Amino acid sequence: DTAMAEATKLRQEEKTKNEQTIADAGEAQTAVAQALTVLKEFYAKAGEATALVQQQPIAPEIFDSPYKGMQAENGGVIGMLEVIETDFARLEADTTAAEATSEKEYDDFMSDSRVDKAAKNSDIGHKTTEKQDKEQDLTSKEADLEGTQKELDAALAYYDKLKPSCVDAGVSYDDRVSRRKEEIESLQEALRILNGEDIA
């Protein structure tokens, strides 16, 4: 957005300057053309004029023909004005072409910038959606972890509760085997008594 605003500002300034240059060149061409017309008319009349020639009965040989200016020489005032007129015409044409080129470059830049901005906005939308999905997954996994941790803690507490009854640390394996054998014998004797068999 900043680059587009800056480009627009520069383009407006350049356009204003070019339009002023084109207008000035056009006015200058008109002024030079008018000056050329005036000078050509003047020199045309000067060739016929005799107002500055003194009326004397005998004219000196120097003034035997009326003054017609330096029309025959190419480098005179008229030639110089014609060069200036073509310079202004060239300036106008060059500035008009530069303006058209700058306008096209500006339009291309703005078009590319709009396309790029739309693509980036689309990327932002996709990434925002993806971020929300990931955050939702994270929340779900954290909840699962918390539930699993509670189950593990409960199982460990129950294990710690059962452990002393299953494992008697003070009794050896042989002692446990002999106690179990005695317990089995007493249970068998009780079974015989209940069945009414003789006690031997």
Backbone as numpy.savetxt, mean C-alpha at the origin, in Angstrom:
# Nx Ny Nz CAx CAy CAz Cx Cy Cz
-3.18 4.13 2.46 -4.01 5.33 2.46 -3.15 6.58 2.46
-2.05 6.56 3.23 -1.17 7.71 3.30 -0.50 7.96 1.95
-0.02 6.89 1.32 0.63 7.02 0.02 -0.36 7.55 -1.03
-1.59 7.07 -0.97 -2.60 7.52 -1.92 -2.92 9.01 -1.70
-3.03 9.43 -0.45 -3.32 10.83 -0.14 -2.16 11.72 -0.59
-0.94 11.28 -0.34 0.24 12.04 -0.75 0.31 12.14 -2.27
0.04 11.02 -2.96 0.07 11.03 -4.43 -1.01 11.97 -4.98
-2.17 11.97 -4.37 -3.26 12.84 -4.81 -2.87 14.31 -4.63
-2.28 14.63 -3.49 -1.85 16.00 -3.21 -0.81 16.45 -4.24
0.22 15.61 -4.46 1.26 15.96 -5.43 0.69 16.09 -6.84
-0.25 15.20 -7.17 -0.85 15.23 -8.51 -1.63 16.51 -8.72
-2.38 16.95 -7.69 -3.15 18.18 -7.80 -2.23 19.39 -8.00
-1.12 19.41 -7.22 -0.16 20.51 -7.36 0.45 20.52 -8.75
0.84 19.34 -9.25 1.46 19.24 -10.57 0.46 19.64 -11.66
-0.79 19.20 -11.50 -1.82 19.51 -12.49 -2.07 21.02 -12.54
-2.15 21.66 -11.38 -2.36 23.10 -11.33 -1.21 23.84 -12.02
0.03 23.41 -11.73 1.20 24.03 -12.33 1.20 23.83 -13.85
0.90 22.62 -14.31 0.88 22.34 -15.74 -0.22 23.14 -16.45
-1.40 23.22 -15.84 -2.49 23.98 -16.45 -2.10 25.46 -16.57
-1.43 25.99 -15.54 -0.99 27.38 -15.59 0.06 27.59 -16.68
1.00 26.64 -16.79 2.05 26.72 -17.83 1.43 26.68 -19.22
0.45 25.78 -19.42 -0.21 25.67 -20.73 -0.96 26.96 -21.06
-1.65 27.50 -20.06 -2.39 28.75 -20.28 -1.43 29.89 -20.60
-0.33 29.99 -19.83 0.66 31.06 -20.08 1.26 30.92 -21.47
1.59 29.68 -21.87 2.18 29.47 -23.19 1.19 29.86 -24.29
-0.08 29.54 -24.09 -1.10 29.91 -25.08 -1.24 31.42 -25.19
-1.26 32.10 -24.04 -1.36 33.57 -24.05 -0.11 34.18 -24.70
1.05 33.62 -24.38 2.29 34.14 -24.96 2.30 33.96 -26.48
1.82 32.81 -26.96 1.75 32.60 -28.41 0.85 33.63 -29.07
-0.29 33.90 -28.41 -1.23 34.90 -28.95 -0.57 36.27 -28.99
0.12 36.62 -27.89 0.77 37.93 -27.82 1.87 38.06 -28.88
2.67 37.00 -29.04 3.75 37.04 -30.04 3.16 37.11 -31.45
2.08 36.38 -31.68 1.44 36.42 -33.00 0.91 37.82 -33.29
0.33 38.47 -32.29 -0.17 39.84 -32.47 0.99 40.80 -32.74
2.09 40.61 -31.98 3.26 41.47 -32.20 3.81 41.28 -33.61
3.87 40.03 -34.07 4.34 39.76 -35.44 3.45 40.44 -36.46
2.14 40.36 -36.24 1.20 41.00 -37.17 1.44 42.50 -37.23
1.59 43.11 -36.04 1.82 44.56 -35.98 3.11 44.92 -36.71
4.18 44.15 -36.41 5.47 44.45 -37.05 5.41 44.25 -38.56
4.78 43.18 -39.02 4.69 42.94 -40.46 3.90 44.06 -41.15
2.82 44.49 -40.51 2.04 45.60 -41.07 2.88 46.87 -41.10
3.64 47.10 -40.00 4.48 48.28 -39.94 5.51 48.29 -41.06
6.18 47.12 -41.23 7.20 47.06 -42.26 6.59 47.16 -43.67
5.39 46.64 -43.83 4.73 46.74 -45.12 4.42 48.20 -45.44
3.94 48.92 -44.42 3.62 50.34 -44.62 4.90 51.16 -44.74
5.94 50.73 -44.02 7.20 51.48 -44.06 7.80 51.46 -45.44
7.56 50.39 -46.16 8.09 50.30 -47.52 7.43 51.31 -48.44
6.22 51.71 -48.12 5.48 52.65 -48.97 5.54 54.07 -48.43
5.89 54.21 -47.18 5.83 55.52 -46.53 6.96 56.41 -47.00
6.64 57.69 -47.05 7.65 58.67 -47.41 7.59 59.85 -46.46
6.95 59.66 -45.32 6.73 60.76 -44.39 8.03 61.26 -43.79
8.99 60.42 -43.62 10.22 60.84 -42.99 11.22 61.39 -44.02
10.89 61.27 -45.24 11.80 61.77 -46.27 11.59 63.28 -46.39
12.64 64.02 -46.31 12.52 65.48 -46.41 12.23 65.86 -47.86
11.35 66.76 -47.96 11.01 67.24 -49.30 12.01 68.35 -49.66
12.93 67.99 -50.41 13.93 68.96 -50.86 13.94 68.95 -52.39
14.31 70.05 -52.91 14.35 70.05 -54.36 15.35 69.05 -54.89
16.48 68.92 -54.20 17.48 67.98 -54.66 17.78 67.08 -53.47
17.42 65.84 -53.59 17.67 64.90 -52.49 19.09 64.39 -52.59
19.77 64.29 -51.45 21.10 63.71 -51.51 21.03 62.27 -51.98
22.11 61.78 -52.46 22.13 60.43 -53.00 21.86 59.36 -51.95
22.12 59.66 -50.73 21.91 58.68 -49.65 20.43 58.40 -49.49
19.59 59.40 -49.63 18.16 59.23 -49.42 17.40 59.12 -50.72
17.92 58.45 -51.67 17.26 58.38 -52.96 16.09 57.40 -52.98
15.96 56.51 -51.93 14.80 55.61 -51.86 14.29 55.60 -50.41
12.99 55.36 -50.22 12.46 55.38 -48.85 13.01 54.19 -48.03
13.09 54.39 -46.68 13.60 53.34 -45.78 12.57 52.24 -45.64
12.98 51.01 -45.85 12.05 49.87 -45.77 12.42 48.93 -44.64
13.27 49.25 -43.77 13.65 48.39 -42.65 14.63 47.33 -43.10
14.93 46.41 -42.19 15.88 45.34 -42.48 15.12 44.05 -42.76
14.17 44.16 -43.67 13.31 43.03 -43.94 14.04 41.88 -44.62
15.07 42.16 -45.29 15.75 41.12 -46.05 16.59 40.21 -45.16
16.95 40.69 -43.97 17.82 39.88 -43.11 16.99 38.91 -42.27
17.44 37.65 -42.20 16.69 36.60 -41.49 16.76 36.75 -39.98
17.78 37.31 -39.46 17.97 37.36 -38.01 17.34 38.57 -37.37
16.46 39.24 -38.03 15.86 40.46 -37.49 14.86 40.17 -36.39
14.15 41.23 -36.01 13.16 41.15 -34.93 12.07 40.15 -35.27
11.61 40.13 -36.49 10.53 39.21 -36.88 11.01 37.77 -36.78
12.23 37.51 -37.22 12.78 36.14 -37.11 12.89 35.71 -35.66
13.34 36.64 -34.82 13.47 36.32 -33.40 12.09 36.04 -32.78
11.11 36.84 -33.12 9.75 36.61 -32.59 9.16 35.30 -33.09
9.47 34.94 -34.32 8.98 33.66 -34.84 9.63 32.49 -34.07
10.90 32.60 -33.72 11.56 31.56 -32.91 10.92 31.49 -31.53
10.65 32.66 -30.95 10.00 32.69 -29.62 8.61 32.06 -29.71
7.89 32.34 -30.78 6.55 31.77 -30.95 6.62 30.24 -31.03
7.59 29.70 -31.78 7.72 28.24 -31.86 8.17 27.64 -30.53
8.99 28.38 -29.77 9.40 27.91 -28.43 8.19 27.79 -27.51
7.32 28.80 -27.56 6.11 28.73 -26.72 5.19 27.60 -27.17
5.10 27.38 -28.48 4.27 26.28 -28.99 4.83 24.94 -28.53
6.17 24.80 -28.57 6.81 23.56 -28.12 6.60 23.37 -26.61
6.74 24.45 -25.85 6.52 24.38 -24.40 5.09 23.90 -24.10
4.13 24.46 -24.82 2.74 24.06 -24.62 2.53 22.59 -24.95
3.09 22.15 -26.08 2.94 20.75 -26.51 3.63 19.80 -25.52
4.85 20.15 -25.10 5.59 19.29 -24.15 4.87 19.21 -22.82
4.36 20.34 -22.34 3.66 20.36 -21.05 2.36 19.58 -21.14
1.66 19.69 -22.25 0.41 18.93 -22.44 0.71 17.43 -22.45
1.77 17.03 -23.13 2.14 15.60 -23.17 2.57 15.12 -21.79
3.35 15.94 -21.08 3.79 15.56 -19.72 2.59 15.44 -18.79
1.63 16.34 -18.95 0.41 16.29 -18.12 -0.36 15.00 -18.38
-0.50 14.63 -19.64 -1.23 13.40 -19.98 -0.51 12.17 -19.41
0.82 12.16 -19.52 1.60 11.04 -18.98 1.46 10.96 -17.47
1.59 12.10 -16.81 1.47 12.13 -15.34 0.08 11.69 -14.89
-0.93 12.12 -15.61 -2.31 11.74 -15.27 -2.49 10.23 -15.39
-1.94 9.64 -16.46 -2.05 8.18 -16.64 -1.30 7.44 -15.54
-0.08 7.90 -15.22 0.69 7.25 -14.14 -0.06 7.35 -12.82
-0.64 8.50 -12.55 -1.41 8.69 -11.31 -2.62 7.74 -11.27
-3.34 7.68 -12.40 -4.51 6.78 -12.46 -4.09 5.32 -12.25
-2.97 4.92 -12.88 -2.47 3.55 -12.70 -2.09 3.29 -11.25
-1.39 4.24 -10.64 -0.99 4.09 -9.24 -2.21 3.95 -8.32
-3.20 4.81 -8.55 -4.40 4.77 -7.71 -5.15 3.46 -7.90
-5.24 2.98 -9.14 -5.91 1.71 -9.42 -5.18 0.56 -8.73
-3.85 0.52 -8.89 -3.05 -0.53 -8.24 -3.19 -0.46 -6.72
-3.21 0.76 -6.19 -3.33 0.93 -4.74 -4.68 0.43 -4.23
-5.74 0.71 -5.00 -7.07 0.24 -4.57 -7.13 -1.29 -4.59
-6.56 -1.89 -5.63 -6.54 -3.36 -5.71 -5.74 -3.95 -4.55
-4.57 -3.35 -4.29 -3.71 -3.82 -3.20 -4.41 -3.66 -1.85
-5.09 -2.54 -1.67 -5.80 -2.29 -0.41 -6.93 -3.31 -0.23
-7.66 -3.59 -1.30 -8.75 -4.57 -1.21 -8.19 -5.95 -0.86
-7.06 -6.32 -1.47 -6.45 -7.63 -1.16 -6.00 -7.68 0.30
-5.41 -6.61 0.77 -4.95 -6.58 2.16 -6.13 -6.62 3.14
-7.20 -5.91 2.80 -8.39 -5.95 3.66 -8.97 -7.37 3.70
-8.96 -8.04 2.55 -9.43 -9.42 2.50 -8.55 -10.32 3.37
-7.23 -10.14 3.26 -6.29 -10.90 4.10 -6.56 -10.65 5.58
-6.81 -9.40 5.92 -7.09 -9.07 7.33 -8.34 -9.82 7.79
-9.37 -9.85 6.94 -10.60 -10.56 7.29 -10.35 -12.04 7.51
-9.58 -12.65 6.59 -9.29 -14.08 6.72 -8.46 -14.36 7.97
-7.47 -13.53 8.21 -6.59 -13.74 9.36 -7.33 -13.50 10.68
-8.26 -12.55 10.68 -9.05 -12.31 11.88 -9.92 -13.53 12.18
-10.56 -14.07 11.14 -11.38 -15.27 11.32 -10.53 -16.44 11.81
-9.35 -16.61 11.20 -8.45 -17.69 11.61 -8.00 -17.51 13.06
-7.72 -16.30 13.45 -7.30 -16.01 14.83 -8.44 -16.37 15.80
-9.66 -15.98 15.44 -10.80 -16.30 16.31 -10.96 -17.81 16.45
-10.80 -18.54 15.33 -10.91 -20.00 15.38 -9.83 -20.59 16.29
-8.60 -20.09 16.15 -7.49 -20.59 16.98 -7.72 -20.28 18.46
-8.24 -19.07 18.73 -8.51 -18.71 20.13 -9.60 -19.61 20.71
-10.62 -19.93 19.89 -11.68 -20.81 20.34 -11.13 -22.22 20.60
-10.27 -22.72 19.71 -9.63 -24.02 19.91 -8.80 -24.02 21.19
-8.07 -22.94 21.42 -7.23 -22.83 22.62 -8.09 -22.87 23.87
-9.20 -22.15 23.87 -10.10 -22.15 25.02 -10.64 -23.55 25.27
-11.04 -24.25 24.20 -11.57 -25.61 24.32 -10.50 -26.56 24.87
-9.28 -26.44 24.35 -8.19 -27.33 24.81 -7.83 -27.04 26.26
-7.86 -25.76 26.65 -7.58 -25.43 28.05 -8.65 -26.02 28.97
-9.92 -25.97 28.52 -11.01 -26.55 29.32 -10.82 -28.07 29.43
-10.46 -28.73 28.31 -10.20 -30.18 28.33 -9.04 -30.51 29.26
-7.99 -29.71 29.20 -6.83 -29.93 30.06 -7.21 -29.79 31.53
-8.02 -28.79 31.82 -8.44 -28.57 33.21 -9.26 -29.76 33.72
-10.18 -30.26 32.88 -10.99 -31.42 33.27 -10.13 -32.67 33.46
-9.20 -32.90 32.53 -8.31 -34.05 32.62 -7.41 -33.95 33.85
-6.95 -32.75 34.16 -6.11 -32.55 35.35 -6.89 -32.87 36.62
-8.16 -32.48 36.66 -8.99 -32.79 37.83 -9.16 -34.30 37.98
-9.40 -34.99 36.85 -9.52 -36.46 36.91 -8.23 -37.09 37.39
-7.09 -36.62 36.88 -5.79 -37.15 37.31 -5.56 -36.91 38.79
-5.88 -35.68 39.26 -5.70 -35.37 40.68 -6.56 -36.29 41.55
-7.81 -36.54 41.10 -8.71 -37.42 41.88 -8.17 -38.85 41.88
-7.67 -39.33 40.73 -7.12 -40.69 40.64 -5.88 -40.82 41.52
-5.02 -39.81 41.52 -3.81 -39.86 42.36 -4.16 -39.83 43.85
-5.18 -39.06 44.20 -5.61 -39.01 45.61 -6.16 -40.38 46.04
-6.96 -41.00 45.17 -7.51 -42.31 45.47 -6.39 -43.35 45.57
-5.39 -43.26 44.65 -4.24 -44.17 44.69 -3.49 -44.02 46.01
-3.27 -42.75 46.42 -2.56 -42.52 47.69 -3.37 -43.09 48.86
-4.68 -43.07 48.75 -5.54 -43.60 49.82 -5.48 -45.12 49.86
-5.42 -45.77 48.68 -5.40 -47.23 48.61 -4.02 -47.83 48.86
-3.00 -47.10 48.61 -1.65 -47.61 48.66 -1.29 -48.24 50.01
-1.59 -47.65 51.15 -1.20 -48.28 52.43 -1.88 -49.62 52.66
-3.13 -49.76 52.20 -3.82 -51.02 52.46 -3.32 -52.14 51.55
-2.81 -51.77 50.38 -2.31 -52.77 49.45 -0.85 -53.14 49.73
-0.11 -52.23 50.14 1.31 -52.47 50.34 1.63 -52.17 51.80
1.87 -53.23 52.56 2.25 -53.04 53.97 3.76 -53.04 54.01
4.32 -51.96 54.29 5.77 -51.82 54.18 6.52 -52.63 55.23
5.93 -52.98 56.40 6.64 -53.68 57.46 6.63 -55.19 57.33
5.88 -55.79 56.41 5.73 -57.24 56.32 6.47 -57.73 55.06
7.25 -58.83 55.24 7.99 -59.36 54.11 7.09 -60.26 53.28
7.61 -60.66 52.12 6.84 -61.51 51.23 6.56 -62.88 51.86
7.55 -63.49 52.49 7.37 -64.80 53.13 6.31 -64.74 54.23
6.32 -63.66 55.00 5.32 -63.51 56.06 3.92 -63.40 55.47
3.81 -62.68 54.40 2.49 -62.53 53.77 2.01 -63.87 53.22
2.91 -64.64 52.61 2.54 -65.95 52.06 2.08 -66.87 53.19
2.81 -66.87 54.30 2.42 -67.76 55.42 1.10 -67.31 56.03
0.85 -66.01 56.15 -0.43 -65.53 56.69 -1.57 -65.90 55.74
-1.33 -65.74 54.47 -2.36 -66.08 53.51 -2.67 -67.58 53.60
-1.63 -68.41 53.75 -1.82 -69.87 53.87 -2.63 -70.19 55.11
-2.32 -69.54 56.21 -3.07 -69.76 57.46 -4.53 -69.32 57.28
-4.72 -68.19 56.62 -6.07 -67.69 56.42 -6.87 -68.66 55.56
-6.24 -69.22 54.51 -6.92 -70.17 53.65 -7.27 -71.44 54.45
-6.39 -71.92 55.28 -6.65 -73.12 56.09 -7.80 -72.86 57.05
-7.83 -71.69 57.68 -8.91 -71.43 58.64 -10.24 -71.30 57.91
-10.23 -70.75 56.69 -11.47 -70.65 55.92 -11.94 -72.04 55.49
-11.02 -72.93 55.16 -11.41 -74.29 54.79 -11.98 -75.04 55.99
-11.41 -74.81 57.16 -11.91 -75.45 58.38 -13.31 -74.95 58.70
-13.53 -73.65 58.52 -14.85 -73.09 58.77 -15.85 -73.69 57.79
-15.44 -73.91 56.58 -16.31 -74.49 55.58 -16.68 -75.93 55.96
-15.73 -76.67 56.46 -16.02 -78.05 56.87 -17.00 -78.07 58.03
-16.81 -77.14 58.93 -17.73 -77.08 60.09 -19.12 -76.77 59.61
-19.23 -75.88 58.71 -20.52 -75.52 58.22 -21.16 -76.65 57.43
-20.36 -77.46 56.80 -20.88 -78.59 56.05 -21.16 -79.78 56.95
-20.80 -79.68 58.19 -21.07 -80.74 59.17 -20.06 -81.87 59.12
-18.90 -81.65 58.65 -17.89 -82.68 58.63 -17.18 -82.71 59.98
-16.61 -83.85 60.28 -15.87 -83.99 61.53 -14.60 -83.19 61.51
-14.30 -82.71 62.67 -13.08 -81.93 62.81 -12.03 -82.91 63.26
-10.99 -83.04 62.65 -9.97 -84.00 63.00 -8.96 -83.45 63.92
